[in-house]
Each structure stands twice: as structure tokens, then as C-alpha cells.
Amino acid sequence: MKKKLVLISMIAVCVVLGVLCYKAWLIAFVATKFLSGRTEGRQGIVRSIIIPWRSYRLHLHHWLLALMVGGVFAFRGIYIVTPEVFLGVFSAAIFQGIYCYGDWHRIIMKKGQAARSQALAAVNSALSPASMEGGHVPAPGAESPQECCAQATH
């Protein structure tokens, strides 16, 4: 539901702002998709910003950074390019970060939980339908990816 709401709001903004906003959005979406990790937990070309703090890890997702920077610039009325292009680029980064990853809402995690989350993401991507094209399907009664990760991290 949240993903559909974000998609509808981004389309509405691009319709109101015009074709230039839409083109900037499309180019920025493709660029963000290329530069970020393929799945959650995997490092992309541009490294994630993770700040360790005591027993926690603060993950500054690119969608959160784009929201903060774009919001401050828009509030102050500072645009490096035309407002249509500016809003298209920042909204594409926000949309891609929320729509393409299941862990977009995980910002503060305990250090042990972060490792388990990454292991779970790796197992889930290994067991995705795309990786099973060769006909390899887990047998009924086999461990679920969550159980497998829980055993691997403990």
C-alpha cells in the first residue's frame, strides 16, 4: 500500500510539473538503480553511509538523504537547476529507494541485527525465482531462509 501511494504521488507531481520533470525523473531513476545495490544488504557502486553508534548502526539510506537535502533546498528556494528538474531528480531517488528495497524503513538497527538482516537478504536473493531458473527448487520440508539465517548468525 505504501509503495502504491508513493508511486501515485510521484506520478501526480510529474504530471503537474510537466515533461521536463518526467524526463529528469526517468534519467535519475535509472542512474540511481545502476549506482545502488541490486538487493538490500548488498553494496552498490556508491557505498552506503552507515554510522556506528554504541551498539547500534545508523543507516542513512539514499532516499532519506535525498528527502532531507531536497526538502531543505526546496524549503529555502535554492535550486541548482530548474525546479522541475530538481524535483524530478530528488523524487526519483526517493522513489527508487523506497520502491526497490524491502529494508527501506530500517534506519536504526542493533549491530547483531544488521548482520542477520544482511545474511537473510543474501539467502532470499539466492532463493529468488530468478536464481532458480535452472530447475533447482528446495525440497518440501527444507529449512526456510529465515531459519537458515538464524542458524548461521547464532
Secondary structure, 3 states (H helix, E strand, C coil): CHHHHHHHHHHHHHHHHCHHHHHHHHHHHHHHHHHCCCCCCCCCCCCCEEEEECCEEEEECHHHHHHHHHHHHHHHCCCCCCHHHHHHHHHHHHHHHHHCCCCCCCCEEEHHHHHHHHHHHHHHHHCCHHHHCCCCCCCCCCCCHHHHHHHHHC
